[in-house]
Each structure stands twice: as structure tokens, then as C-alpha cells.
Amino acid sequence: MNRKEFLKQLSLVSGGVAFGMNGVPVKAFAYNPFAVQMEATAGKILVLVQLAGGNDGLNTVIPYESAAYYSRRANIAIRKQDVLPLNSQIGLNPNMIALKNLYDNGKMTLVQSVGYANPNRSHFRATDIWLTASNAEELLDEGWAGRYLTKMYPGFPVSIPGHPMAVQLGSVESLLIQTDLGSTGVVFSSPTNFYNLVNGTTIDNEPIPDTLAGEELKFMRQIATQSVAYSGVIKQKWEISAKNISPYPSTGLASQLRIVGELIGGGLQTPVYLTTIGGFDTHANQVVANATTTGTHANLLKTVSEAVAAFQKDLEKRGLADKVVVMTFSEFGRRVNQNGTMGTDHGSAAPLFVIGNSVRGGIIGKTPSLTDLDANGDIKFEFDFRQIYTSILQDHLGVESPVVKDIMGQRDFSTLPIFRTSTTPLLVHNDEFSLEQNFPNPFVETTQIRYSVNKKMSIKLSLYDMLGREVMTLKEATLPAGNYTAQLNGEQWMPGLYFCMMKCDSGQKVIRIVKA
């Protein structure tokens, strides 16, 4: 670790680390006037669900009208009649009914073909890339969430906040929450076990030798006190709401999300949570022969779908759903072609989901081509995964764009219109549809909006206000190829900025409309 800055700060504390009652450092709970307070982001929370092993995107979001999908996956393709349609081209795996219901209610955004340039197909390296937000050829030892949290709490680790900065449900600490100054989170599988493990623990406060090893010991003591300090507040907040308002399935992932729901419900002000489900490395027996609703992958998707839906329902009943967003991710997708053992091998780009009350809902991106592939025969990525991180940091967690750029390694990544409050234009550059700027703009009484589709597809043309609320549906239908015009009468509208969004099978786009 690079400890220079930490040791510099630590030297400013009189006598090094001052240990108080039960070994908890007095300085750890001192008010830090430089820390960004939770109110700055209105207590917004991000819950990550890691699908470890490489989730097969094509059997998660199925291009059920694609002949290439069925020819390249003759034995493992999801039957068209079993698919849960999202539009006229794609649909969800039949085991994802719970997530389909969230999608239908506008509480899930699907982002298609997420990846990065020169993708790595090693589980370990690809996972590190996703956790650190690095380029494929770049080696980083700090997680992107860890970098965010050290920006949010700049006094860390000399002054730590009263609640954990991050909580990971599991046993082995993730690179996601690590930094050069140590871990920004606590890791446990059960609040009770965690509390019992550290309850009564005291920190050795023997004099520290004036040696290089003594400086290392000083560093280790400070980091160790965090777990002791947080054990009590975690157990307290968990016990406040340990009786669930809403039931959860009896699965490992659901148990993790249940604990997260209880901690949030109990008032824990932790902004980042990480949960994990493994088993997605489906090289063999991905599906049961002649049945597309059973098998290893199908069961995993059912587990994820039902656990996330139960978590969302729990938050809604607690009145906390507006502040929490869930994002799924996996280190890579799978190959387009099935292999010889009724499975799929390591691939590249894949879809991911963002769930919550604050998402815009719908589909971002076009259906991935299964004929126009990269040099390795894999799906080409349309969106860099760091665009998702940038969107969450900026539009959900409220981080200013220069700080986001710093977190992303001084790189600019455009945001995506994942959230209702996002003003990011919904631009998907392809030749299958268009939405032109209205004319006149600004307008006083009426204006015209021209749009077109180059093949038969379902479209929805809607109007939104500045808060992301849908105020009018201009057109919702399945249209043949052609050019269309919508006449908009805004005589009764208040002057100001509005957004017109066109959603269709091939993507989405937004234009800004000004009422004078």
C-alpha cells in the first residue's frame, strides 16, 4: 500500500492513535468538517449484485426474432414461445418473471451490450477490470467504489464516519472497496456473527516502537479499529428492523439482500453495498435438454430475479425505495456459439440491469448483432461499462462531473439516460429510426415533432417534465416503416424546458423542447 499520505495525517494526531473505551480510537469519531455529508446526496444508496462467473447475456435477454441465435445455439436456445417479451425483438428468460414485472412497472432499465475495448476473458483479470474501472491493459489496485468513498469522506482513515462507508456481504474482501489507504468497508455474512466476532475485542495499546515496523504497526492498528467501532452500530441498526416487512426467498442471494434491507431500514447511512452470487461459469449443462426453463443458468436467473424483486418490494414497504438503486454486473458475457458440452464459453459484452424507483425504465441500446461480430467472434460492445458507473455516480449519487472524472482515472465517460432525472440525450446512432428536433423551438402555441422508422416496430412517443415525470403520451403503437409527424399543442403548458422521448425496439432518443 501507498501509506505516505496516511502517515502524514496520522503524525498530526497527538501521540499517534489515541485509544479510548473498549479500544475504539477517540479520534475516529471526531467530527470531520471536510467530509461530504450524507445530505449532499440525500442519503442515496447503491446496492451492487455481482453475477460471478460470466453471465450468458444471450440467454438472459433473448433476441427471439433472430435466426442466427437459434442456428448458433441449436441445443441451448430459449424457445421463442417461452420468452417473456420486452418488445417485438427481445425478451427476458422465462425464469425472470419477477424482474419482468419490475420492467413493466417502469422500475428496471436494461442496458444492452455493455463491455470495453480489447476485452479480457480471464475470470480474475476481467473481474479486476470491472471492479477497478481500468482499461484492459491497465493494472489498478484501488476499486472504483473505494475511490468514490475516499472522495466522499476525505478525512479517511484518520477520521472515519459514524457508519461504515461500505458493507460487503461475503467472506473475502472485494477489490471494489479497497484503496491505497486501506479498505473503505466492512465484510461479513451475518450482523450477529460479525458483532460476536469483534465484541469485546480491544486494541493493543502498548507503546509503538520508533522503527519502520512501528509505523506499519500504527497503520494496522488504525485500520483494525474500524471493525470494532462499526460492530455495535451495525448490530444496532440491524436489530431495529430485523423483522422483515416483506418476505424473501430462501436463497443465498436473497439472504444477503434481506440483510441489506434490514440495515437500510434500521437507518444505517452506508452508501455502498456489495452482494454476490456465483455459478455463472456455465461451460456445460447450461440448460436441460429439450427444456428451456430448467438447468443451471435458468435456476441462477430465477434466484437473481426473485431476490432483487423481493428486495425492491421490501424497500417500497419501508418507504425507502426512492433512495436505493440496484445494479447487476458480471465480468463478461458468453460466446455466441454454444460449445460441445451444452454450454457456452467466455465471451465479451453482455446486458446489465439497473433497478429502482428512480430509473427511467425501458431499454438502452440496440439489439446486439449476432452476425456482425468482433475479431474473436464475440458480440461488439455498444456501451463502455464505465458509462454505467459515471451515470450512477453523477445522476444517482449526485457526484459532480469533475469529481467523477477523477474517480474514473481522469477519463471522461458520457452518461446514459438510466435515471428519470438525467438530462442525457437518449441517443442511439443507427439507421433504424429517427427523432428530429421539433419546429418551431422554442414555441408558443403549437410545434411539430417528426420521427421515422425504417421497419415495422413498436414505438412510444412521450413527453416529460424537468423532474422526469411523464406528462403526456403522444403516440404508442406498432407502426409500419415510414415517416410520421406529431402535432403538439402546448397552449395550457407552463413556460419552461420539457423532454420528448421516443422509445422503440431499436433504442431510444430524447429531444429538448422549450415552451416560451
Secondary structure as a PSIPRED ss2 file (coil, helix, strand):
# PSIPRED VFORMAT (PSIPRED V4.0)

   1 M C   1.000  0.000  0.000
   2 N C   1.000  0.000  0.000
   3 R C   1.000  0.000  0.000
   4 K H   0.000  1.000  0.000
   5 E H   0.000  1.000  0.000
   6 F H   0.000  1.000  0.000
   7 L H   0.000  1.000  0.000
   8 K H   0.000  1.000  0.000
   9 Q H   0.000  1.000  0.000
  10 L H   0.000  1.000  0.000
  11 S C   1.000  0.000  0.000
  12 L C   1.000  0.000  0.000
  13 V C   1.000  0.000  0.000
  14 S C   1.000  0.000  0.000
  15 G C   1.000  0.000  0.000
  16 G C   1.000  0.000  0.000
  17 V C   1.000  0.000  0.000
  18 A C   1.000  0.000  0.000
  19 F E   0.000  0.000  1.000
  20 G C   1.000  0.000  0.000
  21 M H   0.000  1.000  0.000
  22 N H   0.000  1.000  0.000
  23 G H   0.000  1.000  0.000
  24 V C   1.000  0.000  0.000
  25 P E   0.000  0.000  1.000
  26 V H   0.000  1.000  0.000
  27 K H   0.000  1.000  0.000
  28 A H   0.000  1.000  0.000
  29 F H   0.000  1.000  0.000
  30 A C   1.000  0.000  0.000
  31 Y C   1.000  0.000  0.000
  32 N C   1.000  0.000  0.000
  33 P C   1.000  0.000  0.000
  34 F C   1.000  0.000  0.000
  35 A C   1.000  0.000  0.000
  36 V C   1.000  0.000  0.000
  37 Q C   1.000  0.000  0.000
  38 M H   0.000  1.000  0.000
  39 E H   0.000  1.000  0.000
  40 A H   0.000  1.000  0.000
  41 T H   0.000  1.000  0.000
  42 A C   1.000  0.000  0.000
  43 G C   1.000  0.000  0.000
  44 K C   1.000  0.000  0.000
  45 I E   0.000  0.000  1.000
  46 L E   0.000  0.000  1.000
  47 V E   0.000  0.000  1.000
  48 L E   0.000  0.000  1.000
  49 V E   0.000  0.000  1.000
  50 Q E   0.000  0.000  1.000
  51 L E   0.000  0.000  1.000
  52 A C   1.000  0.000  0.000
  53 G C   1.000  0.000  0.000
  54 G C   1.000  0.000  0.000
  55 N C   1.000  0.000  0.000
  56 D C   1.000  0.000  0.000
  57 G H   0.000  1.000  0.000
  58 L H   0.000  1.000  0.000
  59 N H   0.000  1.000  0.000
  60 T C   1.000  0.000  0.000
  61 V E   0.000  0.000  1.000
  62 I E   0.000  0.000  1.000
  63 P C   1.000  0.000  0.000
  64 Y C   1.000  0.000  0.000
  65 E C   1.000  0.000  0.000
  66 S C   1.000  0.000  0.000
  67 A H   0.000  1.000  0.000
  68 A H   0.000  1.000  0.000
  69 Y H   0.000  1.000  0.000
  70 Y H   0.000  1.000  0.000
  71 S H   0.000  1.000  0.000
  72 R H   0.000  1.000  0.000
  73 R C   1.000  0.000  0.000
  74 A C   1.000  0.000  0.000
  75 N C   1.000  0.000  0.000
  76 I C   1.000  0.000  0.000
  77 A C   1.000  0.000  0.000
  78 I C   1.000  0.000  0.000
  79 R C   1.000  0.000  0.000
  80 K H   0.000  1.000  0.000
  81 Q H   0.000  1.000  0.000
  82 D H   0.000  1.000  0.000
  83 V C   1.000  0.000  0.000
  84 L E   0.000  0.000  1.000
  85 P E   0.000  0.000  1.000
  86 L C   1.000  0.000  0.000
  87 N C   1.000  0.000  0.000
  88 S C   1.000  0.000  0.000
  89 Q C   1.000  0.000  0.000
  90 I C   1.000  0.000  0.000
  91 G E   0.000  0.000  1.000
  92 L E   0.000  0.000  1.000
  93 N C   1.000  0.000  0.000
  94 P C   1.000  0.000  0.000
  95 N C   1.000  0.000  0.000
  96 M C   1.000  0.000  0.000
  97 I H   0.000  1.000  0.000
  98 A H   0.000  1.000  0.000
  99 L H   0.000  1.000  0.000
 100 K H   0.000  1.000  0.000
 101 N H   0.000  1.000  0.000
 102 L H   0.000  1.000  0.000
 103 Y H   0.000  1.000  0.000
 104 D H   0.000  1.000  0.000
 105 N C   1.000  0.000  0.000
 106 G C   1.000  0.000  0.000
 107 K C   1.000  0.000  0.000
 108 M E   0.000  0.000  1.000
 109 T E   0.000  0.000  1.000
 110 L E   0.000  0.000  1.000
 111 V E   0.000  0.000  1.000
 112 Q E   0.000  0.000  1.000
 113 S E   0.000  0.000  1.000
 114 V E   0.000  0.000  1.000
 115 G E   0.000  0.000  1.000
 116 Y C   1.000  0.000  0.000
 117 A C   1.000  0.000  0.000
 118 N C   1.000  0.000  0.000
 119 P C   1.000  0.000  0.000
 120 N C   1.000  0.000  0.000
 121 R C   1.000  0.000  0.000
 122 S C   1.000  0.000  0.000
 123 H H   0.000  1.000  0.000
 124 F H   0.000  1.000  0.000
 125 R H   0.000  1.000  0.000
 126 A H   0.000  1.000  0.000
 127 T H   0.000  1.000  0.000
 128 D H   0.000  1.000  0.000
 129 I H   0.000  1.000  0.000
 130 W H   0.000  1.000  0.000
 131 L H   0.000  1.000  0.000
 132 T H   0.000  1.000  0.000
 133 A C   1.000  0.000  0.000
 134 S C   1.000  0.000  0.000
 135 N C   1.000  0.000  0.000
 136 A C   1.000  0.000  0.000
 137 E C   1.000  0.000  0.000
 138 E C   1.000  0.000  0.000
 139 L C   1.000  0.000  0.000
 140 L C   1.000  0.000  0.000
 141 D C   1.000  0.000  0.000
 142 E C   1.000  0.000  0.000
 143 G C   1.000  0.000  0.000
 144 W H   0.000  1.000  0.000
 145 A H   0.000  1.000  0.000
 146 G H   0.000  1.000  0.000
 147 R H   0.000  1.000  0.000
 148 Y H   0.000  1.000  0.000
 149 L H   0.000  1.000  0.000
 150 T H   0.000  1.000  0.000
 151 K H   0.000  1.000  0.000
 152 M H   0.000  1.000  0.000
 153 Y C   1.000  0.000  0.000
 154 P C   1.000  0.000  0.000
 155 G C   1.000  0.000  0.000
 156 F C   1.000  0.000  0.000
 157 P C   1.000  0.000  0.000
 158 V C   1.000  0.000  0.000
 159 S C   1.000  0.000  0.000
 160 I C   1.000  0.000  0.000
 161 P C   1.000  0.000  0.000
 162 G C   1.000  0.000  0.000
 163 H C   1.000  0.000  0.000
 164 P C   1.000  0.000  0.000
 165 M C   1.000  0.000  0.000
 166 A E   0.000  0.000  1.000
 167 V E   0.000  0.000  1.000
 168 Q E   0.000  0.000  1.000
 169 L E   0.000  0.000  1.000
 170 G C   1.000  0.000  0.000
 171 S C   1.000  0.000  0.000
 172 V C   1.000  0.000  0.000
 173 E C   1.000  0.000  0.000
 174 S C   1.000  0.000  0.000
 175 L H   0.000  1.000  0.000
 176 L H   0.000  1.000  0.000
 177 I H   0.000  1.000  0.000
 178 Q E   0.000  0.000  1.000
 179 T E   0.000  0.000  1.000
 180 D C   1.000  0.000  0.000
 181 L C   1.000  0.000  0.000
 182 G E   0.000  0.000  1.000
 183 S E   0.000  0.000  1.000
 184 T C   1.000  0.000  0.000
 185 G E   0.000  0.000  1.000
 186 V E   0.000  0.000  1.000
 187 V E   0.000  0.000  1.000
 188 F E   0.000  0.000  1.000
 189 S C   1.000  0.000  0.000
 190 S C   1.000  0.000  0.000
 191 P H   0.000  1.000  0.000
 192 T H   0.000  1.000  0.000
 193 N H   0.000  1.000  0.000
 194 F H   0.000  1.000  0.000
 195 Y H   0.000  1.000  0.000
 196 N H   0.000  1.000  0.000
 197 L H   0.000  1.000  0.000
 198 V H   0.000  1.000  0.000
 199 N C   1.000  0.000  0.000
 200 G C   1.000  0.000  0.000
 201 T C   1.000  0.000  0.000
 202 T C   1.000  0.000  0.000
 203 I C   1.000  0.000  0.000
 204 D C   1.000  0.000  0.000
 205 N C   1.000  0.000  0.000
 206 E C   1.000  0.000  0.000
 207 P C   1.000  0.000  0.000
 208 I C   1.000  0.000  0.000
 209 P C   1.000  0.000  0.000
 210 D C   1.000  0.000  0.000
 211 T C   1.000  0.000  0.000
 212 L H   0.000  1.000  0.000
 213 A H   0.000  1.000  0.000
 214 G H   0.000  1.000  0.000
 215 E H   0.000  1.000  0.000
 216 E H   0.000  1.000  0.000
 217 L H   0.000  1.000  0.000
 218 K H   0.000  1.000  0.000
 219 F H   0.000  1.000  0.000
 220 M H   0.000  1.000  0.000
 221 R H   0.000  1.000  0.000
 222 Q H   0.000  1.000  0.000
 223 I H   0.000  1.000  0.000
 224 A H   0.000  1.000  0.000
 225 T H   0.000  1.000  0.000
 226 Q H   0.000  1.000  0.000
 227 S H   0.000  1.000  0.000
 228 V H   0.000  1.000  0.000
 229 A H   0.000  1.000  0.000
 230 Y H   0.000  1.000  0.000
 231 S H   0.000  1.000  0.000
 232 G H   0.000  1.000  0.000
 233 V H   0.000  1.000  0.000
 234 I H   0.000  1.000  0.000
 235 K H   0.000  1.000  0.000
 236 Q H   0.000  1.000  0.000
 237 K H   0.000  1.000  0.000
 238 W H   0.000  1.000  0.000
 239 E H   0.000  1.000  0.000
 240 I H   0.000  1.000  0.000
 241 S C   1.000  0.000  0.000
 242 A C   1.000  0.000  0.000
 243 K C   1.000  0.000  0.000
 244 N C   1.000  0.000  0.000
 245 I C   1.000  0.000  0.000
 246 S C   1.000  0.000  0.000
 247 P C   1.000  0.000  0.000
 248 Y C   1.000  0.000  0.000
 249 P C   1.000  0.000  0.000
 250 S C   1.000  0.000  0.000
 251 T C   1.000  0.000  0.000
 252 G H   0.000  1.000  0.000
 253 L H   0.000  1.000  0.000
 254 A H   0.000  1.000  0.000
 255 S H   0.000  1.000  0.000
 256 Q H   0.000  1.000  0.000
 257 L H   0.000  1.000  0.000
 258 R H   0.000  1.000  0.000
 259 I H   0.000  1.000  0.000
 260 V H   0.000  1.000  0.000
 261 G H   0.000  1.000  0.000
 262 E H   0.000  1.000  0.000
 263 L H   0.000  1.000  0.000
 264 I H   0.000  1.000  0.000
 265 G H   0.000  1.000  0.000
 266 G C   1.000  0.000  0.000
 267 G C   1.000  0.000  0.000
 268 L C   1.000  0.000  0.000
 269 Q C   1.000  0.000  0.000
 270 T C   1.000  0.000  0.000
 271 P C   1.000  0.000  0.000
 272 V E   0.000  0.000  1.000
 273 Y E   0.000  0.000  1.000
 274 L E   0.000  0.000  1.000
 275 T E   0.000  0.000  1.000
 276 T E   0.000  0.000  1.000
 277 I E   0.000  0.000  1.000
 278 G C   1.000  0.000  0.000
 279 G C   1.000  0.000  0.000
 280 F C   1.000  0.000  0.000
 281 D C   1.000  0.000  0.000
 282 T C   1.000  0.000  0.000
 283 H C   1.000  0.000  0.000
 284 A C   1.000  0.000  0.000
 285 N C   1.000  0.000  0.000
 286 Q C   1.000  0.000  0.000
 287 V C   1.000  0.000  0.000
 288 V E   0.000  0.000  1.000
 289 A C   1.000  0.000  0.000
 290 N C   1.000  0.000  0.000
 291 A E   0.000  0.000  1.000
 292 T C   1.000  0.000  0.000
 293 T C   1.000  0.000  0.000
 294 T C   1.000  0.000  0.000
 295 G C   1.000  0.000  0.000
 296 T H   0.000  1.000  0.000
 297 H H   0.000  1.000  0.000
 298 A H   0.000  1.000  0.000
 299 N H   0.000  1.000  0.000
 300 L H   0.000  1.000  0.000
 301 L H   0.000  1.000  0.000
 302 K H   0.000  1.000  0.000
 303 T H   0.000  1.000  0.000
 304 V H   0.000  1.000  0.000
 305 S H   0.000  1.000  0.000
 306 E H   0.000  1.000  0.000
 307 A H   0.000  1.000  0.000
 308 V H   0.000  1.000  0.000
 309 A H   0.000  1.000  0.000
 310 A H   0.000  1.000  0.000
 311 F H   0.000  1.000  0.000
 312 Q H   0.000  1.000  0.000
 313 K H   0.000  1.000  0.000
 314 D H   0.000  1.000  0.000
 315 L H   0.000  1.000  0.000
 316 E H   0.000  1.000  0.000
 317 K H   0.000  1.000  0.000
 318 R H   0.000  1.000  0.000
 319 G C   1.000  0.000  0.000
 320 L C   1.000  0.000  0.000
 321 A C   1.000  0.000  0.000
 322 D C   1.000  0.000  0.000
 323 K C   1.000  0.000  0.000
 324 V E   0.000  0.000  1.000
 325 V E   0.000  0.000  1.000
 326 V E   0.000  0.000  1.000
 327 M E   0.000  0.000  1.000
 328 T E   0.000  0.000  1.000
 329 F E   0.000  0.000  1.000
 330 S C   1.000  0.000  0.000
 331 E C   1.000  0.000  0.000
 332 F C   1.000  0.000  0.000
 333 G C   1.000  0.000  0.000
 334 R E   0.000  0.000  1.000
 335 R C   1.000  0.000  0.000
 336 V C   1.000  0.000  0.000
 337 N C   1.000  0.000  0.000
 338 Q C   1.000  0.000  0.000
 339 N C   1.000  0.000  0.000
 340 G C   1.000  0.000  0.000
 341 T C   1.000  0.000  0.000
 342 M C   1.000  0.000  0.000
 343 G C   1.000  0.000  0.000
 344 T C   1.000  0.000  0.000
 345 D C   1.000  0.000  0.000
 346 H E   0.000  0.000  1.000
 347 G C   1.000  0.000  0.000
 348 S C   1.000  0.000  0.000
 349 A C   1.000  0.000  0.000
 350 A E   0.000  0.000  1.000
 351 P E   0.000  0.000  1.000
 352 L E   0.000  0.000  1.000
 353 F E   0.000  0.000  1.000
 354 V E   0.000  0.000  1.000
 355 I E   0.000  0.000  1.000
 356 G C   1.000  0.000  0.000
 357 N C   1.000  0.000  0.000
 358 S C   1.000  0.000  0.000
 359 V E   0.000  0.000  1.000
 360 R C   1.000  0.000  0.000
 361 G C   1.000  0.000  0.000
 362 G E   0.000  0.000  1.000
 363 I E   0.000  0.000  1.000
 364 I E   0.000  0.000  1.000
 365 G C   1.000  0.000  0.000
 366 K C   1.000  0.000  0.000
 367 T C   1.000  0.000  0.000
 368 P C   1.000  0.000  0.000
 369 S C   1.000  0.000  0.000
 370 L C   1.000  0.000  0.000
 371 T C   1.000  0.000  0.000
 372 D C   1.000  0.000  0.000
 373 L C   1.000  0.000  0.000
 374 D C   1.000  0.000  0.000
 375 A C   1.000  0.000  0.000
 376 N C   1.000  0.000  0.000
 377 G C   1.000  0.000  0.000
 378 D C   1.000  0.000  0.000
 379 I C   1.000  0.000  0.000
 380 K C   1.000  0.000  0.000
 381 F C   1.000  0.000  0.000
 382 E C   1.000  0.000  0.000
 383 F E   0.000  0.000  1.000
 384 D E   0.000  0.000  1.000
 385 F H   0.000  1.000  0.000
 386 R H   0.000  1.000  0.000
 387 Q H   0.000  1.000  0.000
 388 I H   0.000  1.000  0.000
 389 Y H   0.000  1.000  0.000
 390 T H   0.000  1.000  0.000
 391 S H   0.000  1.000  0.000
 392 I H   0.000  1.000  0.000
 393 L H   0.000  1.000  0.000
 394 Q H   0.000  1.000  0.000
 395 D H   0.000  1.000  0.000
 396 H H   0.000  1.000  0.000
 397 L C   1.000  0.000  0.000
 398 G C   1.000  0.000  0.000
 399 V C   1.000  0.000  0.000
 400 E C   1.000  0.000  0.000
 401 S H   0.000  1.000  0.000
 402 P H   0.000  1.000  0.000
 403 V H   0.000  1.000  0.000
 404 V H   0.000  1.000  0.000
 405 K H   0.000  1.000  0.000
 406 D H   0.000  1.000  0.000
 407 I H   0.000  1.000  0.000
 408 M C   1.000  0.000  0.000
 409 G C   1.000  0.000  0.000
 410 Q C   1.000  0.000  0.000
 411 R C   1.000  0.000  0.000
 412 D C   1.000  0.000  0.000
 413 F C   1.000  0.000  0.000
 414 S C   1.000  0.000  0.000
 415 T C   1.000  0.000  0.000
 416 L C   1.000  0.000  0.000
 417 P C   1.000  0.000  0.000
 418 I C   1.000  0.000  0.000
 419 F E   0.000  0.000  1.000
 420 R C   1.000  0.000  0.000
 421 T C   1.000  0.000  0.000
 422 S C   1.000  0.000  0.000
 423 T C   1.000  0.000  0.000
 424 T C   1.000  0.000  0.000
 425 P C   1.000  0.000  0.000
 426 L C   1.000  0.000  0.000
 427 L C   1.000  0.000  0.000
 428 V C   1.000  0.000  0.000
 429 H C   1.000  0.000  0.000
 430 N C   1.000  0.000  0.000
 431 D C   1.000  0.000  0.000
 432 E C   1.000  0.000  0.000
 433 F E   0.000  0.000  1.000
 434 S E   0.000  0.000  1.000
 435 L E   0.000  0.000  1.000
 436 E C   1.000  0.000  0.000
 437 Q C   1.000  0.000  0.000
 438 N C   1.000  0.000  0.000
 439 F E   0.000  0.000  1.000
 440 P C   1.000  0.000  0.000
 441 N C   1.000  0.000  0.000
 442 P C   1.000  0.000  0.000
 443 F E   0.000  0.000  1.000
 444 V C   1.000  0.000  0.000
 445 E C   1.000  0.000  0.000
 446 T E   0.000  0.000  1.000
 447 T E   0.000  0.000  1.000
 448 Q E   0.000  0.000  1.000
 449 I E   0.000  0.000  1.000
 450 R E   0.000  0.000  1.000
 451 Y E   0.000  0.000  1.000
 452 S E   0.000  0.000  1.000
 453 V E   0.000  0.000  1.000
 454 N C   1.000  0.000  0.000
 455 K C   1.000  0.000  0.000
 456 K C   1.000  0.000  0.000
 457 M E   0.000  0.000  1.000
 458 S E   0.000  0.000  1.000
 459 I E   0.000  0.000  1.000
 460 K E   0.000  0.000  1.000
 461 L E   0.000  0.000  1.000
 462 S E   0.000  0.000  1.000
 463 L E   0.000  0.000  1.000
 464 Y E   0.000  0.000  1.000
 465 D C   1.000  0.000  0.000
 466 M C   1.000  0.000  0.000
 467 L C   1.000  0.000  0.000
 468 G C   1.000  0.000  0.000
 469 R C   1.000  0.000  0.000
 470 E E   0.000  0.000  1.000
 471 V E   0.000  0.000  1.000
 472 M E   0.000  0.000  1.000
 473 T E   0.000  0.000  1.000
 474 L E   0.000  0.000  1.000
 475 K E   0.000  0.000  1.000
 476 E E   0.000  0.000  1.000
 477 A E   0.000  0.000  1.000
 478 T E   0.000  0.000  1.000
 479 L E   0.000  0.000  1.000
 480 P C   1.000  0.000  0.000
 481 A C   1.000  0.000  0.000
 482 G E   0.000  0.000  1.000
 483 N E   0.000  0.000  1.000
 484 Y E   0.000  0.000  1.000
 485 T E   0.000  0.000  1.000
 486 A E   0.000  0.000  1.000
 487 Q E   0.000  0.000  1.000
 488 L E   0.000  0.000  1.000
 489 N E   0.000  0.000  1.000
 490 G C   1.000  0.000  0.000
 491 E C   1.000  0.000  0.000
 492 Q C   1.000  0.000  0.000
 493 W C   1.000  0.000  0.000
 494 M C   1.000  0.000  0.000
 495 P C   1.000  0.000  0.000
 496 G E   0.000  0.000  1.000
 497 L E   0.000  0.000  1.000
 498 Y E   0.000  0.000  1.000
 499 F E   0.000  0.000  1.000
 500 C E   0.000  0.000  1.000
 501 M E   0.000  0.000  1.000
 502 M E   0.000  0.000  1.000
 503 K E   0.000  0.000  1.000
 504 C E   0.000  0.000  1.000
 505 D C   1.000  0.000  0.000
 506 S C   1.000  0.000  0.000
 507 G E   0.000  0.000  1.000
 508 Q E   0.000  0.000  1.000
 509 K E   0.000  0.000  1.000
 510 V E   0.000  0.000  1.000
 511 I E   0.000  0.000  1.000
 512 R E   0.000  0.000  1.000
 513 I E   0.000  0.000  1.000
 514 V E   0.000  0.000  1.000
 515 K E   0.000  0.000  1.000
 516 A C   1.000  0.000  0.000
